[in-house]
Amino acid sequence: MGLFSFIKNAGKKLGIGGDDTPPDTESVQKELASHDLGTKDVQVEVVDDKVVLKGVVKDQSTFEKAVVAVGNTLGVSAVEASGLKVADAGAAPAPAKAPVFYTVKKGDNLWKIAEAQYGKGKGAKHTLIFEANKPMLKDPDKIYPGQVLRIPDLDAG
C-alpha cells in the first residue's frame, strides 16, 4: 500500500508543458497548498511522472485528499505515499489505512457512483462523496472521466 495509480492524460494542467509532460515539483507543491488541507509540512517530489509525498498529516481524510489533489494532475500517472504518515493524537505517526478510490467513467455522476459503491438504493449518499472530495470538487456536477475520487466509509459521515 502506498502507490496509487492515476490516468496520466486526465486532470488539471499545471505549468506550461504539453499533455504528456509531468508538472515540476514546485507546481505540484503549490497545487497541494492551494487546497488548504493542512499539508504545509508535506514534502513533494516529482520523479518522472510519479509524485512522491512524504511527511505527516493530521488524519486519514487529509492523507486521502492529498493523494487525490496531486494525483488528479495532468501528466501524473502515480502517487507514492508510503512516506506520508497519519498522526494519531498522543501516539507516533502511523501508516495510513488503505483508502477507497474510484476512477470516474464516461456517463458517471455522483448518484451512480454512490449506488455502485454503497449498494442499490443508496444513491442519496452521493452527497458524502461530494463532501469527501471538497475542496478539490467545487460542483457535484463537474466530474470528468479519468478523475479519481475518494469514497468515504458510510459510517464516516
C-alpha angles and dihedrals in degrees: 000000000000105000114092124186125222134178106264097208096048127075145050116333115232123188128354103293126115125267093273094044113102114229119252122257094253093054092050091047090052092047091052092047092049091068092058093221096151093262100127091123094050114109117219127201128175115213112182102309096336126095116215117205122196133173139055129301127191099243149354092269092057090047092054094043091051091053092048094043094058097031094058089066123116109254096025116114099171145014119214107204103161088111092054111092133191118233116229117201107261095356134089115272112273136198114274120254118250108281125214114237130178127203111218115238129202110282095023125134128176092261092056091045091051091051091049095047102036102028140264113315094026098095090115087071087073088102089066090058092048093049092046090057098048131146090026089055112054098171126032090217094055106079122126138203111274094026114129118222132192114242109206124207112264090237091052093081 
